[in-house]
Amino acid sequence: MSRRGRTVSGWPADLAIIGRDIGSLLAMESVLMVASVLVAGVFGEWYAALAFLTAAGFTAFVGLGARSAFEEAPVPRMKHGMIIAAAGWFATAAFGALPFVLTAYFVPDAALAALVPQGVEYTQSSLLYFRNPLHAFFESMSGWTGSGLTMAIHEPSLPRSIQWWRSLIQWVGGVGVIVLTVSILSRPGSGSYALYRGEAREEKIHPSVVSTVRTVWKIFVGYTALSILVLFIAISLSDYGATIPTWEAAWQALNHAMTGLSTGGFSVTDNSIATYNSPLIETVLLPIMALGAIAFPIHYAILQNHELNKLWNDLQTRWLFIIFGVGVVGLSVQNLVSLPTTAGSAFAETANYFDLSLVVGGPGSDVIRDSTFQWISALSCTGFQSAPIGQWSDGGKLILSSAMVLGGAAGSTVGGIKIIRGYTISRGIRWQFSRVFLPDSAIVSLKMDGRRLSRPEMEREFSEASIVSLLWLFVLLGSSLLLVNLAGPEFTFADALFEVASAQGNVGLSTGITGPTMNPFAEAMFLLNMWVGRLEIIPVLVFFRSILYGLNP
């Protein structure tokens, strides 16, 4: 570093800080690629093993090279943390696409043909779609951001190592790739808090960010192991489980536990959770998805301190359960009412909405079951799909879109605006109205989430929540208007809004727009939506501002 501290290895100090920490992210990603070589070897997919090794070597070369070159760079500040978060997530997704592309090109013709399961209608492996770099980048971005939208329309036709890579990047991305890197590479006082906040995180379990993220990972790994066991039992007991080998049931349990708990939503079956057609499996997945939507400090309080009252006393968790219940009822009513006019439905022959034989034990019970699962999947931003949502009424799609826009608790694995922002805005609006009726000399304060906020404090929190939410909705509506013109004529604005809400909320539910045949401009737009949604906009805006004007005030 120069005497004045303005350059490191001949580069400006700001760029050196960013380059070093992004290099650390890529170095960590290369380790995950090397670990995936073992999976490829277990299944005898040597072409995939070569692809992962090649990708790991190149990623490590770039990552370790940057980390070594700028090792003496100063500790990052908040502006660096936001840029590192935005650029780091983009770089991680870009390099994460390499295993998809290389495996698609390295696969021999005989192995490619063998990937297509027997007895299915399609004749081509979805691996071929990843020869298109845009599709591979899309899949990687969707995985790392926990979005779950996919270019692999037939997941069982993918190599096992690629199925694993999709699940692994969602599992790591759900908690946060920067969180993983901080937990392993950082030390107290190393600027870890700037990186932690740059990834749109605020809540801490311990005073030390490093201790916090390590505790988060301990909780996450424990929950994952439990979820694998419970899902394995549920799959084995289902009718579907009776048709597959035990090891296949274990494989599906492993992957769905990883993507369910991380609220990512990638699947290894053809029609997501609808493949099972099992109330038992869907019921088991409900608490798994809900766990991922609860803030990690609440998990810690319950597991470590046995504070079960946190499930209700914590503002976000309480409202999460309330919205779960209200949303299930609202969506069920909407779908029951619209079902008689849905072509091909069991209700289409009758206009009697009040025939209980249709609701209890009849087709209406399936509507309630699907509405329950899809609402919790949407609000938790998981994206597991148990029903053909593309065939739902526009009302049902819009109600489900609202869940994807809101999302679960801040401090969890979910996307969306977050419950705490929605609550802050609603209280702020009521507070603004109440002030109209008070004299100018009145001392105004507000109690919220156990805190007594003064007028300046409330105005600050209200403005911060409003700005992020307004920007989020602005990108959502603008993207929806663009998508409705790029999608086919068979899709309505409700379909377009739903699909964008799914991408930007990092959910993964789809009405059928997303796929390898979609308009490439729409696909590129979704890359932006997923990236922006994962980082909650502000870090991305800071990143673009730094490109245009530099890092100086």
HUBELCOR-V471653 format. One record per pair of residues at least 24 apart in sequence whose ideal C-beta (glycine too) atoms are under 10 Angstrom apart, sorted by the first residue. I is the first residue (numbers start at 0). J is the second residue. If there is no record, write none. Layout:
[[I	J] [I	J]]
//
This chain:
[[0	69] [0	70] [0	71] [0	72] [0	73] [4	73] [7	68] [7	69] [7	70] [7	71] [7	72] [7	73] [8	67] [8	68] [8	69] [8	70] [8	71] [8	72] [9	68] [10	68] [10	69] [10	72] [11	549] [11	550] [12	69] [12	71] [12	72] [12	73] [12	79] [12	550] [13	72] [13	73] [13	75] [13	76] [13	78] [13	79] [13	82] [13	545] [13	549] [13	550] [13	551] [14	69] [14	72] [14	79] [14	82] [14	545] [14	550] [15	65] [15	68] [15	69] [15	70] [15	71] [15	72] [15	73] [16	69] [16	72] [16	73] [16	74] [16	75] [16	76] [16	78] [16	79] [16	80] [16	82] [16	83] [16	190] [16	193] [16	550] [17	65] [17	69] [17	72] [17	75] [17	78] [17	79] [17	80] [17	82] [17	83] [17	86] [17	87] [17	542] [17	545] [17	550] [18	64] [18	65] [18	66] [18	68] [18	69] [18	72] [18	83] [18	86] [19	65] [19	66] [19	67] [19	68] [19	69] [19	70] [19	71] [19	72] [19	73] [19	75] [19	83] [20	65] [20	66] [20	69] [20	72] [20	75] [20	79] [20	80] [20	82] [20	83] [20	84] [20	86] [20	87] [20	177] [20	180] [20	181] [20	184] [20	185] [20	189] [20	190] [20	193] [20	194] [20	197] [21	61] [21	62] [21	65] [21	66] [21	69] [21	82] [21	83] [21	84] [21	86] [21	87] [21	88] [21	89] [21	90] [21	91] [21	180] [22	59] [22	61] [22	62] [22	63] [22	64] [22	65] [22	66] [22	67] [22	68] [22	69] [22	70] [22	87] [22	90] [23	62] [23	63] [23	65] [23	66] [23	83] [23	87] [23	177] [23	180] [23	181] [23	183] [23	184] [23	185] [23	194] [24	58] [24	62] [24	65] [24	66] [24	83] [24	84] [24	86] [24	87] [24	88] [24	90] [24	91] [24	94] [24	176] [24	177] [24	179] [24	180] [24	184] [24	194] [25	57] [25	58] [25	59] [25	60] [25	61] [25	62] [25	63] [25	64] [25	65] [25	66] [25	87] [25	90] [25	91] [25	93] [25	94] [25	95] [25	176] [25	180] [26	58] [26	59] [26	60] [26	61] [26	62] [26	63] [26	64] [26	65] [26	66] [26	67] [26	180] [26	184] [27	58] [27	59] [27	62] [27	91] [27	171] [27	176] [27	177] [27	179] [27	180] [27	182] [27	183] [27	184] [28	54] [28	55] [28	58] [28	59] [28	62] [28	87] [28	90] [28	91] [28	92] [28	94] [28	95] [28	97] [28	143] [28	168] [28	171] [28	176] [28	179] [28	180] [29	54] [29	55] [29	56] [29	57] [29	58] [29	59] [29	60] [29	61] [29	62] [29	63] [29	94] [30	55] [30	58] [30	59] [30	62] [30	179] [30	183] [31	55] [31	58] [31	91] [31	95] [31	98] [31	164] [31	167] [31	168] [31	170] [31	171] [31	176] [31	179] [32	56] [32	57] [32	58] [32	59] [32	94] [32	95] [32	97] [32	98] [32	164] [32	167] [33	58] [33	59] [34	163] [34	164] [34	167] [35	98] [35	160] [35	161] [35	163] [35	164] [35	167] [35	168] [36	98] [36	160] [37	160] [37	163] [38	158] [38	159] [38	160] [38	161] [38	162] [38	163] [38	164] [38	167] [39	98] [39	102] [39	158] [39	159] [39	160] [39	161] [39	163] [39	164] [40	160] [41	159] [41	160] [41	163] [42	158] [42	159] [42	160] [42	162] [42	163] [42	250] [43	110] [43	159] [44	102] [44	105] [44	106] [44	110] [44	114] [44	158] [44	159] [44	160] [44	161] [45	105] [45	107] [45	110] [46	101] [46	102] [46	103] [46	104] [46	105] [46	106] [46	107] [46	110] [46	111] [46	158] [46	160] [47	98] [47	101] [47	102] [47	103] [47	105] [47	106] [47	110] [47	126] [47	157] [47	158] [47	159] [47	160] [47	161] [47	163] [47	164] [48	102] [48	105] [48	160] [49	101] [49	102] [49	105] [50	97] [50	98] [50	99] [50	100] [50	101] [50	102] [50	103] [50	104] [50	105] [50	106] [50	158] [50	160] [50	161] [50	164] [51	97] [51	98] [51	101] [51	102] [51	105] [51	160] [51	161] [51	164] [52	98] [52	101] [53	97] [53	98] [53	101] [53	102] [53	105] [54	94] [54	95] [54	96] [54	97] [54	98] [54	99] [54	100] [54	101] [54	102] [54	164] [55	94] [55	97] [55	98] [57	94] [57	97] [57	101] [58	90] [58	91] [58	93] [58	94] [58	95] [58	97] [58	98] [59	94] [61	90] [61	94] [62	90] [62	91] [62	94] [65	90] [66	184] [72	190] [73	190] [74	188] [74	189] [74	190] [74	191] [74	193] [75	189] [75	190] [75	191] [75	192] [75	193] [75	194] [75	197] [76	190] [76	193] [76	550] [77	190] [77	192] [77	193] [77	194] [77	196] [77	197] [77	541] [78	193] [78	197] [78	538] [78	541] [78	544] [78	545] [78	550] [78	551] [78	552] [79	190] [79	193] [79	194] [79	197] [79	541] [79	545] [79	550] [80	177] [80	190] [80	191] [80	192] [80	193] [80	194] [80	195] [80	196] [80	197] [80	198] [80	538] [80	541] [81	193] [81	194] [81	196] [81	197] [81	198] [81	199] [81	534] [81	537] [81	538] [81	539] [81	540] [81	541] [81	542] [81	544] [81	545] [82	197] [82	538] [82	539] [82	541] [82	542] [82	543] [82	544] [82	545] [82	546] [82	550] [83	177] [83	180] [83	190] [83	193] [83	194] [83	197] [83	198] [83	538] [83	542] [84	175] [84	176] [84	177] [84	193] [84	194] [84	195] [84	196] [84	197] [84	198] [84	199] [84	200] [84	533] [84	534] [84	535] [84	537] [84	538] [84	539] [84	541] [84	542] [85	197] [85	198] [85	530] [85	531] [85	533] [85	534] [85	536] [85	537] [85	538] [85	539] [85	540] [85	541] [85	542] [85	543] [85	545] [86	538] [86	539] [86	542] [86	545] [86	546] [87	176] [87	177] [87	180] [87	194] [87	197] [87	198] [87	534] [87	538] [87	542] [88	140] [88	143] [88	144] [88	172] [88	175] [88	176] [88	177] [88	197] [88	198] [88	529] [88	530] [88	533] [88	534] [88	538] [88	539] [88	542] [89	136] [89	140] [89	143] [89	526] [89	530] [89	534] [89	539] [89	542] [90	176] [91	139] [91	140] [91	143] [91	144] [91	168] [91	171] [91	172] [91	176] [91	177] [91	180] [92	136] [92	137] [92	138] [92	139] [92	140] [92	141] [92	142] [92	143] [92	144] [92	168] [92	172] [92	176] [92	526] [92	529] [92	530] [92	533] [93	132] [93	135] [93	136] [93	139] [93	140] [93	143] [94	139] [95	135] [95	136] [95	138] [95	139] [95	140] [95	142] [95	143] [95	164] [95	167] [95	168] [95	171] [95	172] [95	176] [96	129] [96	132] [96	133] [96	134] [96	135] [96	136] [96	137] [96	138] [96	139] [96	140] [96	142] [96	143] [97	132] [97	135] [97	136] [97	139] [98	129] [98	135] [98	138] [98	139] [98	160] [98	161] [98	164] [98	165] [98	168] [99	126] [99	128] [99	129] [99	130] [99	131] [99	132] [99	134] [99	135] [99	136] [99	137] [99	138] [99	139] [99	142] [99	150] [99	151] [99	157] [99	161] [99	164] [99	165] [100	129] [100	130] [100	131] [100	132] [100	134] [100	135] [100	136] [100	138] [100	139] [101	129] [101	135] [102	126] [102	129] [102	130] [102	135] [102	157] [102	158] [102	160] [102	161] [102	164] [103	127] [103	128] [103	129] [103	130] [103	131] [103	132] [103	134] [103	135] [103	157] [103	158] [103	161] [104	129] [104	130] [106	130] [106	158] [106	161] [110	158] [111	156] [111	158] [113	156] [113	158] [114	153] [114	155] [114	156] [114	157] [114	158] [114	159] [114	161] [115	153] [115	155] [115	156] [116	153] [116	155] [116	156] [116	269] [119	153] [119	155] [119	156] [119	269] [120	153] [120	269] [121	152] [121	153] [121	155] [121	156] [121	269] [122	156] [123	153] [123	156] [124	151] [124	153] [124	155] [124	156] [124	157] [124	158] [124	161] [125	149] [125	150] [125	151] [125	152] [125	153] [125	154] [125	155] [125	156] [125	157] [125	161] [125	515] [126	151] [126	153] [126	156] [126	157] [126	158] [126	161] [127	156] [127	515] [128	152] [128	153] [128	157] [128	514] [128	515] [128	516] [129	157] [129	161] [129	515] [131	515] [131	519] [131	522] [133	515] [133	519] [133	522] [133	523] [133	526] [134	514] [134	515] [134	517] [134	519] [134	522] [136	522] [136	523] [136	526] [137	502] [137	513] [137	515] [137	517] [137	519] [137	522] [137	523] [137	525] [137	526] [137	529] [138	164] [138	165] [138	168] [138	265] [139	164] [139	165] [139	168] [139	172] [139	526] [140	168] [140	172] [140	502] [140	525] [140	526] [140	527] [140	528] [140	529] [140	530] [140	533] [141	165] [141	168] [141	169] [141	172] [141	263] [141	264] [141	265] [141	382] [141	502] [141	505] [141	507] [141	513] [141	525] [141	526] [141	529] [142	166] [142	167] [142	168] [142	169] [142	170] [142	171] [142	172] [142	173] [142	258] [142	261] [142	263] [142	264] [142	265] [142	529] [143	168] [143	169] [143	171] [143	172] [143	173] [143	175] [143	176] [143	263] [143	505] [143	529] [143	530] [143	533] [144	168] [144	169] [144	172] [144	173] [144	176] [144	263] [144	414] [144	502] [144	503] [144	505] [144	526] [144	528] [144	529] [144	530] [144	531] [144	532] [144	533] [144	534] [145	169] [145	170] [145	171] [145	172] [145	173] [145	174] [145	175] [145	258] [145	261] [145	262] [145	263] [145	264] [145	265] [145	291] [145	380] [145	381] [145	382] [145	412] [145	413] [145	414] [145	504] [145	505] [145	506] [145	507] [145	529] [145	532] [145	533] [146	172] [146	263] [146	264] [146	265] [146	380] [146	382] [146	414] [146	501] [146	502] [146	503] [146	504] [146	505] [146	506] [146	507] [146	513] [146	525] [146	526] [146	528] [146	529] [146	530] [146	532] [146	533] [147	258] [147	261] [147	262] [147	263] [147	264] [147	265] [147	266] [147	271] [147	376] [147	380] [147	381] [147	382] [147	383] [147	384] [147	501] [147	502] [147	505] [147	506] [147	507] [147	508] [147	509] [147	513] [147	529] [148	264] [148	265] [148	382] [148	498] [148	501] [148	502] [148	505] [148	506] [148	507] [148	508] [148	509] [148	512] [148	513] [148	514] [148	517] [148	522] [148	525] [148	528] [148	529] [149	264] [149	265] [149	266] [149	271] [149	382] [149	507] [149	509] [149	513] [149	514] [149	515] [150	513] [150	514] [150	515] [150	516] [150	517] [150	522] [151	265] [151	266] [151	267] [151	514] [151	515] [152	269] [152	513] [152	514] [152	515] [152	516] [153	268] [153	269] [153	270] [154	254] [154	265] [154	266] [154	267] [154	268] [154	269] [154	270] [154	271] [154	274] [155	251] [155	266] [155	267] [155	268] [155	269] [155	274] [156	269] [157	267] [159	250] [159	254] [159	267] [162	250] [162	251] [162	253] [162	254] [162	265] [162	266] [162	267] [163	250] [163	253] [163	254] [163	257] [163	267] [164	265] [165	254] [165	257] [165	258] [165	263] [165	265] [165	266] [165	267] [166	253] [166	254] [166	255] [166	256] [166	257] [166	258] [166	259] [166	261] [166	263] [166	265] [166	266] [166	267] [167	254] [167	257] [167	258] [167	261] [167	265] [168	257] [168	258] [168	261] [168	263] [168	265] [169	254] [169	257] [169	258] [169	259] [169	260] [169	261] [169	262] [169	263] [169	264] [169	265] [169	382] [169	412] [169	505] [169	507] [170	219] [170	220] [170	223] [170	254] [170	256] [170	257] [170	258] [170	259] [170	260] [170	261] [170	263] [170	265] [170	412] [171	216] [171	219] [171	257] [171	261] [171	263] [172	261] [172	263] [172	412] [172	505] [172	533] [173	219] [173	257] [173	258] [173	259] [173	260] [173	261] [173	262] [173	263] [173	291] [173	380] [173	381] [173	411] [173	412] [173	413] [173	505] [174	198] [174	200] [174	212] [174	215] [174	216] [174	218] [174	219] [174	220] [174	260] [174	261] [174	291] [174	295] [174	411] [174	412] [175	199] [175	200] [175	212] [175	215] [175	412] [175	533] [176	533] [177	212] [178	208] [178	211] [178	212] [178	213] [178	215] [178	216] [178	219] [178	295] [179	212] [179	215] [179	216] [180	212] [181	208] [181	209] [181	211] [181	212] [181	213] [182	208] [182	209] [182	210] [182	211] [182	212] [182	213] [182	214] [182	215] [182	216] [182	217] [183	209] [183	212] [183	213] [183	216] [184	209] [185	209] [185	212] [196	538] [197	534] [197	537] [197	538] [197	541] [198	533] [198	534] [198	535] [198	538] [199	409] [199	414] [199	417] [199	467] [199	532] [199	533] [199	534] [199	535] [199	536] [199	537] [199	538] [200	295] [200	409] [200	410] [200	535] [201	409] [201	410] [201	419] [202	294] [202	295] [202	296] [202	297] [202	315] [202	408] [202	409] [202	410] [202	411] [202	419] [203	295] [203	296] [203	410] [204	294] [204	295] [204	296] [204	297] [204	298] [204	299] [204	300] [204	303] [204	410] [205	296] [205	299] [211	295] [211	296] [211	299] [212	295] [214	295] [214	296] [214	298] [214	299] [214	302] [214	303] [215	295] [215	296] [215	298] [215	299] [215	410] [215	412] [216	295] [217	299] [217	302] [218	290] [218	295] [218	296] [218	298] [218	299] [218	301] [218	302] [218	303] [219	260] [219	261] [219	290] [219	291] [219	295] [219	298] [219	412] [220	260] [221	298] [221	302] [222	256] [222	260] [222	261] [222	287] [222	290] [222	291] [222	298] [222	302] [223	253] [223	256] [223	257] [223	259] [223	260] [223	261] [223	287] [224	256] [225	256] [225	260] [225	287] [225	290] [226	252] [226	253] [226	255] [226	256] [226	257] [226	259] [226	260] [226	283] [226	284] [226	286] [226	287] [226	288] [226	290] [226	291] [227	252] [227	253] [227	254] [227	255] [227	256] [227	257] [227	260] [228	252] [228	256] [229	256] [229	283] [229	284] [229	286] [229	287] [230	254] [230	255] [230	256] [230	259] [230	280] [230	283] [230	284] [230	287] [231	255] [231	256] [232	279] [232	283] [233	275] [233	277] [233	279] [233	280] [233	281] [233	282] [233	283] [233	284] [234	275] [234	277] [234	279] [234	280] [234	283] [236	277] [236	279] [236	280] [236	283] [237	275] [237	276] [237	277] [237	278] [237	279] [237	280] [237	283] [238	275] [238	276] [238	277] [238	279] [239	268] [239	274] [239	275] [239	276] [239	277] [239	280] [240	275] [240	277] [240	279] [240	280] [251	275] [251	280] [252	280] [252	283] [255	280] [255	283] [255	284] [255	287] [255	383] [256	283] [256	284] [256	287] [258	287] [258	291] [258	381] [258	382] [258	383] [258	507] [259	283] [259	284] [259	285] [259	286] [259	287] [259	288] [259	290] [259	291] [259	376] [259	379] [259	381] [259	382] [259	383] [260	284] [260	287] [260	288] [260	290] [260	291] [260	381] [260	412] [261	291] [261	380] [261	381] [261	412] [261	413] [262	287] [262	288] [262	289] [262	290] [262	291] [262	292] [262	376] [262	378] [262	379] [262	380] [262	381] [262	382] [262	383] [262	406] [262	407] [262	411] [262	412] [262	413] [262	414] [262	505] [262	506] [262	507] [263	291] [263	380] [263	381] [263	382] [263	383] [263	412] [263	505] [263	506] [263	507] [264	288] [264	376] [264	379] [264	380] [264	381] [264	382] [264	383] [264	384] [264	501] [264	505] [264	506] [264	507] [264	508] [264	509] [265	382] [265	383] [265	507] [266	382] [266	383] [266	384] [266	507] [270	384] [270	385] [270	386] [270	387] [271	376] [271	382] [271	383] [271	384] [271	385] [271	386] [271	507] [271	508] [271	509] [272	372] [272	373] [272	376] [272	381] [272	383] [272	384] [272	385] [272	386] [273	369] [273	372] [273	383] [273	384] [273	385] [273	386] [273	387] [274	384] [274	385] [275	385] [276	365] [276	385] [277	385] [278	364] [278	365] [278	368] [278	372] [278	385] [280	372] [280	385] [281	368] [281	369] [281	371] [281	372] [281	375] [281	376] [281	383] [281	385] [282	368] [282	371] [282	372] [284	372] [284	375] [284	376] [284	381] [284	383] [284	385] [285	323] [285	371] [285	372] [285	375] [285	376] [285	379] [285	383] [286	375] [287	379] [287	381] [287	383] [288	372] [288	375] [288	376] [288	377] [288	378] [288	379] [288	380] [288	381] [288	382] [288	383] [288	407] [288	413] [289	316] [289	319] [289	320] [289	323] [289	375] [289	378] [289	379] [289	381] [289	407] [289	411] [290	379] [290	411] [290	412] [291	379] [291	380] [291	381] [291	407] [291	408] [291	411] [291	412] [291	413] [292	316] [292	319] [292	323] [292	375] [292	378] [292	379] [292	380] [292	381] [292	406] [292	407] [292	408] [292	411] [292	412] [292	413] [292	415] [292	418] [293	319] [293	320] [293	379] [293	407] [293	408] [293	410] [293	411] [293	412] [293	413] [294	319] [294	407] [294	408] [294	409] [294	410] [294	411] [294	412] [294	413] [294	417] [294	418] [294	419] [295	408] [295	410] [295	411] [295	412] [296	408] [296	410] [296	411] [297	408] [297	410] [297	411] [298	410] [298	411] [312	449] [313	408] [313	448] [313	449] [314	408] [314	418] [314	419] [314	422] [314	423] [314	447] [314	448] [314	449] [315	407] [315	408] [315	409] [315	410] [315	411] [315	417] [315	418] [315	419] [315	421] [315	422] [315	448] [316	407] [316	408] [316	411] [316	418] [317	418] [318	405] [318	407] [318	408] [318	418] [318	419] [318	421] [318	422] [319	378] [319	379] [319	405] [319	406] [319	407] [319	408] [319	411] [319	413] [319	418] [321	418] [322	374] [322	375] [322	378] [322	401] [322	402] [322	405] [322	407] [322	418] [322	421] [323	371] [323	374] [323	375] [323	378] [323	379] [323	402] [323	407] [324	374] [325	374] [326	370] [326	371] [326	373] [326	374] [326	375] [326	377] [326	378] [326	398] [326	399] [326	401] [326	402] [326	405] [327	367] [327	370] [327	371] [327	372] [327	373] [327	374] [327	375] [327	378] [328	367] [328	370] [328	371] [328	374] [329	370] [329	374] [329	398] [329	401] [329	402] [330	366] [330	367] [330	369] [330	370] [330	371] [330	373] [330	374] [330	377] [330	391] [330	394] [330	395] [330	398] [330	399] [330	401] [330	402] [331	358] [331	363] [331	366] [331	367] [331	368] [331	369] [331	370] [331	371] [331	374] [331	395] [332	366] [332	367] [332	370] [332	398] [333	366] [333	370] [333	391] [333	392] [333	394] [333	395] [333	396] [333	397] [333	398] [333	399] [334	363] [334	365] [334	366] [334	367] [334	369] [334	370] [334	373] [334	386] [334	391] [334	392] [334	394] [334	395] [334	398] [334	399] [335	362] [335	363] [335	366] [335	367] [335	370] [336	366] [336	392] [336	394] [336	395] [337	366] [337	391] [337	392] [337	393] [337	394] [337	395] [338	362] [338	363] [338	365] [338	366] [338	391] [338	392] [338	395] [340	392] [341	366] [341	390] [341	391] [341	392] [341	395] [342	390] [343	390] [344	390] [366	391] [366	395] [369	395] [370	395] [370	398] [370	399] [373	398] [373	399] [373	402] [373	508] [374	398] [374	399] [374	402] [375	402] [375	407] [376	402] [376	403] [376	506] [376	507] [376	508] [377	401] [377	402] [377	403] [377	404] [377	405] [377	406] [377	415] [377	497] [377	500] [377	501] [377	504] [377	506] [377	507] [377	508] [378	402] [378	403] [378	404] [378	405] [378	406] [378	407] [378	413] [378	415] [378	418] [378	504] [378	506] [379	403] [379	406] [379	407] [379	408] [379	411] [379	412] [379	413] [379	414] [379	415] [379	506] [380	405] [380	406] [380	407] [380	411] [380	412] [380	413] [380	414] [380	415] [380	501] [380	504] [380	505] [380	506] [380	507] [380	508] [380	532] [381	407] [381	412] [381	413] [381	505] [381	506] [381	507] [381	508] [382	414] [382	501] [382	504] [382	505] [382	506] [382	507] [382	508] [382	509] [383	506] [383	507] [383	508] [384	507] [384	508] [384	509] [386	508] [387	510] [387	511] [388	494] [388	497] [388	501] [388	508] [388	509] [388	510] [388	511] [389	489] [389	490] [389	494] [389	497] [389	498] [389	508] [389	509] [389	510] [389	511] [389	512] [390	510] [390	511] [391	493] [391	494] [391	497] [391	510] [392	493] [393	491] [393	492] [393	493] [393	494] [393	496] [393	497] [394	493] [395	493] [395	497] [396	491] [396	493] [396	494] [396	496] [396	497] [396	498] [396	500] [396	508] [396	510] [397	492] [397	493] [397	496] [397	497] [397	500] [399	497] [399	500] [399	501] [399	506] [399	508] [399	510] [400	475] [400	479] [400	493] [400	496] [400	497] [400	498] [400	499] [400	500] [400	501] [400	504] [400	506] [400	508] [401	500] [402	500] [402	504] [402	506] [402	508] [403	475] [403	496] [403	497] [403	499] [403	500] [403	501] [403	502] [403	503] [403	504] [403	505] [403	506] [403	507] [403	508] [403	532] [404	468] [404	471] [404	472] [404	475] [404	496] [404	499] [404	500] [404	501] [404	503] [404	504] [404	506] [405	468] [405	500] [405	504] [406	504] [406	505] [406	506] [406	532] [409	535] [412	505] [413	504] [413	505] [413	506] [414	500] [414	501] [414	502] [414	503] [414	504] [414	505] [414	506] [414	507] [414	529] [414	532] [414	533] [414	534] [414	535] [415	471] [415	500] [415	503] [415	504] [415	505] [415	506] [415	532] [415	535] [416	464] [416	467] [416	468] [416	471] [416	472] [416	475] [416	503] [416	504] [416	532] [416	535] [417	464] [417	467] [417	468] [417	471] [417	535] [419	447] [419	448] [419	460] [419	464] [420	460] [420	463] [420	464] [420	465] [420	466] [420	467] [420	468] [420	471] [420	535] [421	464] [421	468] [422	447] [422	448] [422	464] [423	447] [423	448] [423	452] [423	457] [423	460] [423	461] [423	462] [423	463] [423	464] [423	465] [423	468] [424	460] [424	461] [424	464] [424	465] [424	467] [424	468] [424	469] [425	464] [426	452] [426	457] [426	460] [426	461] [426	464] [427	457] [427	458] [427	460] [427	461] [427	462] [427	464] [427	465] [428	461] [428	465] [430	454] [430	457] [430	458] [430	461] [431	457] [431	458] [431	461] [463	537] [466	536] [466	537] [467	535] [467	536] [467	537] [468	535] [468	536] [469	536] [470	531] [470	535] [470	536] [470	537] [470	539] [470	540] [471	503] [471	504] [471	531] [471	532] [471	535] [471	536] [472	503] [473	536] [474	499] [474	503] [474	524] [474	527] [474	528] [474	531] [474	532] [474	536] [474	539] [475	499] [475	500] [475	502] [475	503] [475	504] [475	528] [475	531] [475	532] [477	524] [478	502] [478	503] [478	521] [478	524] [478	525] [478	527] [478	528] [478	531] [479	503] [479	528] [481	518] [481	520] [481	521] [481	524] [482	512] [482	517] [482	518] [482	520] [482	521] [482	524] [482	525] [482	528] [483	512] [483	521] [484	518] [484	520] [484	521] [485	512] [485	517] [485	518] [485	519] [485	520] [485	521] [485	522] [485	524] [486	510] [486	511] [486	512] [486	513] [486	517] [486	518] [486	521] [487	511] [487	512] [487	516] [487	517] [487	518] [495	521] [498	525] [498	528] [499	524] [499	525] [499	528] [499	532] [500	528] [500	532] [501	525] [501	528] [501	529] [501	532] [502	526] [502	527] [502	528] [502	529] [502	530] [502	531] [502	532] [503	527] [503	528] [503	529] [503	530] [503	531] [503	532] [503	533] [503	536] [504	528] [504	529] [504	532] [504	533] [505	529] [505	530] [505	531] [505	532] [505	533] [506	532]]
//
